[in-house]
Protein backbone atom coordinates (compact mmCIF):
# COMPACT_ATOMS: atom_id res chain seq x y z
CA UNK A 1 0.00 0.00 0.00
CA UNK A 2 2.76 2.45 0.90
CA UNK A 3 4.39 2.02 -2.51
CA UNK A 4 1.14 3.00 -4.22
CA UNK A 5 0.85 6.03 -1.94
CA UNK A 6 4.35 7.21 -2.78
CA UNK A 7 3.86 6.39 -6.46
CA UNK A 8 0.71 8.51 -6.42
CA UNK A 9 2.80 11.52 -5.40
CA UNK A 10 5.61 10.59 -7.77
CA UNK A 11 8.13 9.89 -5.00
CA UNK A 12 10.84 7.32 -5.52
CA UNK A 13 13.51 5.89 -3.23
CA UNK A 14 15.93 8.86 -3.33
CA UNK A 15 13.15 11.38 -2.69
CA UNK A 16 11.84 9.45 0.33
CA UNK A 17 15.37 9.13 1.73
CA UNK A 18 15.92 12.88 1.30
CA UNK A 19 12.65 13.61 3.13
CA UNK A 20 13.66 11.33 6.01
CA UNK A 21 17.06 13.02 6.33
CA UNK A 22 15.43 16.47 6.29
CA UNK A 23 12.95 15.34 8.95
CA UNK A 24 15.77 14.14 11.22
CA UNK A 25 17.74 17.36 10.68
CA UNK A 26 14.77 19.63 11.31
CA UNK A 27 13.14 17.85 14.24
CA UNK A 28 16.03 15.86 15.73
CA UNK A 29 15.14 14.70 19.22
CA UNK A 30 11.54 15.86 18.90
CA UNK A 31 10.87 13.47 16.01
CA UNK A 32 9.11 10.85 18.22
CA UNK A 33 6.86 13.55 19.69
CA UNK A 34 6.05 14.89 16.23
CA UNK A 35 5.23 11.38 15.01
CA UNK A 36 3.05 10.71 18.04
CA UNK A 37 1.08 13.92 17.64
CA UNK A 38 0.70 13.28 13.91
CA UNK A 39 -0.64 9.80 14.65
CA UNK A 40 -3.13 11.17 17.18
CA UNK A 41 -4.27 13.74 14.66
CA UNK A 42 -4.88 11.08 12.01
CA UNK A 43 -6.86 8.95 14.49
CA UNK A 44 -9.05 11.91 15.50
CA UNK A 45 -9.75 12.80 11.87
CA UNK A 46 -10.76 9.19 11.15
CA UNK A 47 -13.09 9.19 14.18
CA UNK A 48 -14.68 12.42 13.02
CA UNK A 49 -15.23 11.12 9.50
CA UNK A 50 -16.70 7.88 10.85
CA UNK A 51 -19.12 9.87 13.01
CA UNK A 52 -20.22 11.92 10.02
CA UNK A 53 -20.68 8.78 7.91
CA UNK A 54 -22.78 7.21 10.68
CA UNK A 55 -25.02 10.28 10.88
CA UNK A 56 -25.54 10.34 7.13
CA UNK A 57 -26.22 6.60 6.73
CA UNK A 58 -28.45 6.35 9.83
CA UNK A 59 -32.13 6.50 8.90
CA UNK A 60 -33.73 9.53 10.45
CA UNK A 61 -36.73 9.19 12.73
CA UNK A 62 -40.06 9.94 11.04
CA UNK A 63 -41.27 13.40 11.76
CA UNK A 64 -44.70 13.97 13.21
CA UNK A 65 -47.12 15.56 10.79
CA UNK A 66 -48.05 19.12 11.68
CA UNK A 67 -51.78 19.74 11.47
CA UNK A 68 -52.58 23.02 9.72
CA UNK A 69 -55.05 25.38 11.34
CA UNK A 70 -58.53 25.24 9.85
CA UNK A 71 -59.33 28.04 7.45
CA UNK A 72 -61.73 30.61 8.87
CA UNK A 73 -64.21 32.55 6.81
CA UNK A 74 -63.33 36.22 6.38
CA UNK A 75 -65.19 38.67 8.60
CA UNK A 76 -66.25 42.11 7.56
CA UNK A 77 -64.93 44.91 9.74
CA UNK A 78 -66.99 48.08 9.84
CA UNK A 79 -65.54 51.25 11.33
CA UNK A 80 -67.42 52.55 14.36
CA UNK A 81 -67.19 56.14 13.15
CA UNK A 82 -66.20 57.82 9.93
CA UNK A 83 -62.74 59.42 9.88
CA UNK A 84 -62.63 63.19 10.31
CA UNK A 85 -60.44 65.45 8.24
CA UNK A 86 -59.52 68.96 9.32
CA UNK A 87 -59.42 71.51 6.53
CA UNK A 88 -57.74 74.09 8.72
CA UNK A 89 -54.14 74.84 7.75
CA UNK A 90 -51.40 73.65 10.02
CA UNK A 91 -50.10 76.25 12.48
CA UNK A 92 -47.00 77.99 11.22
CA UNK A 93 -44.03 78.22 13.48
CA UNK A 94 -40.85 80.20 13.19
CA UNK A 95 -37.92 78.41 11.57
CA UNK A 96 -35.37 77.07 14.04
CA UNK A 97 -32.49 79.36 14.90
CA UNK A 98 -29.04 78.11 14.07
Residue frames as a rotation matrix with the C-alpha (Angstrom) as fourth column:
UNK 1
0.571 0.821 0.000 0.00
0.821 -0.571 0.000 0.00
0.000 0.000 -1.000 0.00
UNK 2
0.447 -0.434 -0.782 2.76
0.208 -0.800 0.563 2.45
-0.870 -0.415 -0.267 0.90
UNK 3
-0.650 -0.699 0.297 4.39
0.443 -0.031 0.896 2.02
-0.618 0.714 0.329 -2.51
UNK 4
-0.149 0.660 0.737 1.14
0.942 -0.131 0.308 3.00
0.300 0.740 -0.602 -4.22
UNK 5
0.743 0.396 -0.539 0.85
0.585 -0.775 0.238 6.03
-0.324 -0.492 -0.808 -1.94
UNK 6
0.001 -0.832 -0.554 4.35
0.090 -0.552 0.829 7.21
-0.996 -0.051 0.074 -2.78
UNK 7
-0.690 -0.213 0.692 3.86
0.666 0.189 0.722 6.39
-0.285 0.959 0.012 -6.46
UNK 8
0.368 0.900 0.235 0.71
0.930 -0.361 -0.075 8.51
0.017 0.246 -0.969 -6.42
UNK 9
0.829 -0.109 -0.548 2.80
0.074 -0.951 0.301 11.52
-0.554 -0.290 -0.780 -5.40
UNK 10
0.860 -0.510 0.000 5.61
-0.013 -0.022 -1.000 10.59
0.510 0.860 -0.025 -7.77
UNK 11
0.434 -0.725 0.535 8.13
-0.893 -0.266 0.363 9.89
-0.121 -0.635 -0.763 -5.00
UNK 12
0.572 -0.354 -0.740 10.84
-0.121 0.856 -0.502 7.32
0.811 0.377 0.447 -5.52
UNK 13
0.569 -0.412 -0.712 13.51
0.773 0.563 0.292 5.89
0.281 -0.717 0.638 -3.23
UNK 14
-0.512 -0.852 0.105 15.93
0.758 -0.506 -0.411 8.86
0.403 -0.130 0.906 -3.33
UNK 15
-0.298 0.466 0.833 13.15
-0.196 -0.884 0.424 11.38
0.934 -0.037 0.355 -2.69
UNK 16
0.765 0.601 -0.231 11.84
0.055 0.297 0.953 9.45
0.642 -0.742 0.194 0.33
UNK 17
0.228 -0.781 -0.581 15.37
0.950 0.309 -0.043 9.13
0.213 -0.542 0.813 1.73
UNK 18
-0.652 -0.445 0.614 15.92
0.389 -0.891 -0.234 12.88
0.651 0.086 0.754 1.30
UNK 19
0.176 0.805 0.567 12.65
-0.327 -0.495 0.805 13.61
0.928 -0.327 0.176 3.13
UNK 20
0.783 0.070 -0.618 13.66
0.473 0.578 0.665 11.33
0.404 -0.813 0.419 6.01
UNK 21
-0.244 -0.949 -0.198 17.06
0.930 -0.171 -0.324 13.02
0.274 -0.263 0.925 6.33
UNK 22
-0.542 0.112 0.833 15.43
-0.007 -0.992 0.129 16.47
0.840 0.064 0.538 6.29
UNK 23
0.577 0.816 0.034 12.95
-0.107 0.034 0.994 15.34
0.810 -0.577 0.107 8.95
UNK 24
0.507 -0.471 -0.722 15.77
0.840 0.458 0.291 14.14
0.194 -0.754 0.628 11.22
UNK 25
-0.570 -0.783 0.248 17.74
0.719 -0.622 -0.312 17.36
0.398 0.001 0.917 10.68
UNK 26
-0.347 0.496 0.796 14.77
-0.177 -0.868 0.464 19.63
0.921 0.020 0.389 11.31
UNK 27
0.595 0.758 0.269 13.14
-0.438 0.025 0.899 17.85
0.674 -0.652 0.346 14.24
UNK 28
-0.411 -0.911 0.048 16.03
-0.551 0.206 -0.809 15.86
0.727 -0.359 -0.586 15.73
UNK 29
-0.994 -0.061 -0.090 15.14
0.038 0.576 -0.817 14.70
0.102 -0.815 -0.570 19.22
UNK 30
-0.487 0.873 -0.010 11.54
-0.554 -0.318 -0.770 15.86
-0.676 -0.369 0.638 18.90
UNK 31
-0.659 0.197 -0.726 10.87
-0.655 0.323 0.683 13.47
0.369 0.926 -0.084 16.01
UNK 32
-0.824 0.409 -0.392 9.11
0.483 0.869 -0.108 10.85
0.296 -0.278 -0.914 18.22
UNK 33
-0.535 0.647 -0.543 6.86
0.310 -0.447 -0.839 13.55
-0.786 -0.617 0.039 19.69
UNK 34
-0.505 0.319 -0.802 6.05
-0.764 -0.597 0.243 14.89
-0.401 0.736 0.545 16.23
UNK 35
-0.799 0.171 -0.577 5.23
-0.262 0.764 0.589 11.38
0.542 0.622 -0.565 15.01
UNK 36
-0.769 0.516 -0.378 3.05
0.627 0.493 -0.603 10.71
-0.125 -0.700 -0.703 18.04
UNK 37
-0.415 0.634 -0.653 1.08
-0.075 -0.739 -0.670 13.92
-0.907 -0.229 0.354 17.64
UNK 38
-0.600 0.180 -0.779 0.70
-0.800 -0.147 0.582 13.28
-0.009 0.973 0.232 13.91
UNK 39
-0.866 0.263 -0.425 -0.64
0.175 0.956 0.236 9.80
0.468 0.130 -0.874 14.65
UNK 40
-0.614 0.661 -0.432 -3.13
0.548 -0.038 -0.836 11.17
-0.569 -0.750 -0.339 17.18
UNK 41
-0.469 0.412 -0.781 -4.27
-0.558 -0.824 -0.100 13.74
-0.685 0.389 0.616 14.66
UNK 42
-0.744 0.162 -0.648 -4.88
-0.539 0.429 0.725 11.08
0.396 0.889 -0.232 12.01
UNK 43
-0.810 0.455 -0.369 -6.86
0.561 0.786 -0.261 8.95
0.171 -0.419 -0.892 14.49
UNK 44
-0.500 0.637 -0.587 -9.05
0.228 -0.557 -0.799 11.91
-0.836 -0.533 0.133 15.50
UNK 45
-0.537 0.287 -0.794 -9.75
-0.788 -0.505 0.351 12.80
-0.301 0.814 0.497 11.87
UNK 46
-0.820 0.226 -0.526 -10.76
-0.118 0.833 0.541 9.19
0.560 0.506 -0.656 11.15
UNK 47
-0.702 0.592 -0.395 -13.09
0.657 0.327 -0.679 9.19
-0.273 -0.737 -0.618 14.18
UNK 48
-0.462 0.517 -0.721 -14.68
-0.249 -0.856 -0.453 12.42
-0.851 -0.030 0.525 13.02
UNK 49
-0.624 0.203 -0.755 -15.23
-0.770 0.005 0.638 11.12
0.134 0.979 0.153 9.50
UNK 50
-0.855 0.325 -0.404 -16.70
0.314 0.945 0.096 7.88
0.412 -0.045 -0.910 10.85
UNK 51
-0.597 0.648 -0.473 -19.12
0.443 -0.225 -0.868 9.87
-0.668 -0.728 -0.153 13.01
UNK 52
-0.425 0.420 -0.802 -20.22
-0.682 -0.731 -0.021 11.92
-0.595 0.538 0.597 10.02
UNK 53
-0.758 0.124 -0.640 -20.68
-0.457 0.599 0.658 8.78
0.465 0.791 -0.397 7.91
UNK 54
-0.824 0.468 -0.320 -22.78
0.567 0.695 -0.442 7.21
0.016 -0.546 -0.838 10.68
UNK 55
-0.464 0.664 -0.586 -25.02
0.019 -0.654 -0.756 10.28
-0.886 -0.362 0.291 10.88
UNK 56
-0.466 0.262 -0.845 -25.54
-0.856 -0.374 0.356 10.34
-0.223 0.890 0.398 7.13
UNK 57
-0.735 0.121 -0.667 -26.22
-0.290 0.833 0.470 6.60
0.613 0.539 -0.578 6.73
UNK 58
-0.888 0.430 -0.163 -28.45
0.348 0.397 -0.849 6.35
-0.301 -0.810 -0.503 9.83
UNK 59
-0.370 0.818 0.441 -32.13
0.621 -0.135 0.772 6.50
0.691 0.559 -0.458 8.90
UNK 60
-0.902 0.051 0.428 -33.73
-0.282 -0.821 -0.497 9.53
0.326 -0.569 0.755 10.45
UNK 61
-0.724 0.684 -0.084 -36.73
0.474 0.406 -0.781 9.19
-0.501 -0.605 -0.619 12.73
UNK 62
-0.324 0.665 0.673 -40.06
0.793 -0.197 0.577 9.94
0.516 0.720 -0.463 11.04
UNK 63
-0.995 -0.019 0.100 -41.27
-0.026 -0.903 -0.429 13.40
0.098 -0.430 0.898 11.76
UNK 64
-0.391 0.910 -0.136 -44.70
0.678 0.186 -0.711 13.97
-0.622 -0.370 -0.690 13.21
UNK 65
-0.374 0.350 0.859 -47.12
0.772 -0.395 0.498 15.56
0.513 0.849 -0.123 10.79
UNK 66
-0.899 0.087 -0.429 -48.05
0.190 -0.805 -0.562 19.12
-0.395 -0.586 0.708 11.68
UNK 67
-0.098 0.950 0.298 -51.78
0.979 0.146 -0.143 19.74
-0.179 0.278 -0.944 11.47
UNK 68
-0.826 -0.154 0.542 -52.58
0.325 -0.916 0.236 23.02
0.460 0.371 0.806 9.72
UNK 69
-0.750 0.595 -0.289 -55.05
0.019 -0.417 -0.909 25.38
-0.661 -0.687 0.301 11.34
UNK 70
-0.116 0.769 0.629 -58.53
0.933 0.301 -0.196 25.24
-0.340 0.564 -0.752 9.85
UNK 71
-0.853 -0.159 0.497 -59.33
0.404 -0.804 0.437 28.04
0.329 0.573 0.750 7.45
UNK 72
-0.361 0.724 -0.588 -61.73
0.594 -0.307 -0.743 30.61
-0.719 -0.618 -0.319 8.87
UNK 73
0.238 0.545 0.804 -64.21
0.947 -0.315 -0.066 32.55
0.217 0.777 -0.591 6.81
UNK 74
-0.763 -0.542 0.354 -63.33
0.475 -0.840 -0.262 36.22
0.439 -0.032 0.898 6.38
UNK 75
0.075 0.765 -0.640 -65.19
0.951 -0.248 -0.184 38.67
-0.300 -0.594 -0.746 8.60
UNK 76
0.097 0.046 0.994 -66.25
0.602 -0.798 -0.022 42.11
0.792 0.601 -0.105 7.56
UNK 77
-0.384 -0.307 -0.871 -64.93
0.883 -0.399 -0.249 44.91
-0.270 -0.864 0.424 9.74
UNK 78
0.346 0.542 0.766 -66.99
0.662 -0.720 0.210 48.08
0.665 0.435 -0.608 9.84
UNK 79
-0.752 -0.637 0.171 -65.54
0.347 -0.602 -0.719 51.25
0.561 -0.481 0.674 11.33
UNK 80
-0.249 0.659 -0.709 -67.42
0.946 0.008 -0.325 52.55
-0.209 -0.752 -0.626 14.36
UNK 81
0.543 0.411 -0.733 -67.19
0.239 -0.912 -0.334 56.14
-0.805 0.007 -0.593 13.15
UNK 82
0.786 -0.225 0.576 -66.20
0.566 -0.114 -0.817 57.82
0.249 0.968 0.038 9.93
UNK 83
-0.199 -0.926 -0.322 -62.74
0.967 -0.238 0.086 59.42
-0.156 -0.294 0.943 9.88
UNK 84
0.841 0.422 -0.339 -62.63
0.402 -0.906 -0.132 63.19
-0.363 -0.025 -0.932 10.31
UNK 85
-0.096 -0.846 0.524 -60.44
0.974 -0.188 -0.125 65.45
0.204 0.499 0.842 8.24
UNK 86
0.321 0.110 -0.941 -59.52
0.482 -0.874 0.063 68.96
-0.815 -0.473 -0.333 9.32
UNK 87
0.518 -0.097 0.850 -59.42
0.808 -0.272 -0.523 71.51
0.282 0.957 -0.063 6.53
UNK 88
0.975 -0.192 -0.111 -57.74
-0.124 -0.887 0.444 74.09
-0.184 -0.419 -0.889 8.72
UNK 89
0.510 -0.853 -0.112 -54.14
-0.165 0.031 -0.986 74.84
0.844 0.521 -0.125 7.75
UNK 90
0.377 -0.484 -0.789 -51.40
0.848 0.523 0.085 73.65
0.372 -0.701 0.608 10.02
UNK 91
0.942 -0.060 -0.331 -50.10
0.130 -0.842 0.523 76.25
-0.311 -0.535 -0.785 12.48
UNK 92
0.551 -0.792 0.263 -47.00
0.245 -0.147 -0.958 77.99
0.797 0.593 0.113 11.22
UNK 93
0.811 -0.400 -0.426 -44.03
0.420 -0.108 0.901 78.22
-0.407 -0.910 0.080 13.48
UNK 94
0.696 -0.636 -0.334 -40.85
-0.691 -0.719 -0.071 80.20
-0.195 0.280 -0.940 13.19
UNK 95
0.651 -0.530 -0.543 -37.92
-0.054 0.682 -0.730 78.41
0.757 0.504 0.415 11.57
UNK 96
0.798 -0.384 -0.465 -35.37
0.589 0.333 0.736 77.07
-0.128 -0.861 0.492 14.04
UNK 97
0.822 -0.569 -0.005 -32.49
-0.569 -0.821 -0.057 79.36
0.028 0.050 -0.998 14.90
UNK 98
0.735 -0.624 -0.265 -29.04
0.443 0.738 -0.510 78.11
0.513 0.257 0.819 14.07
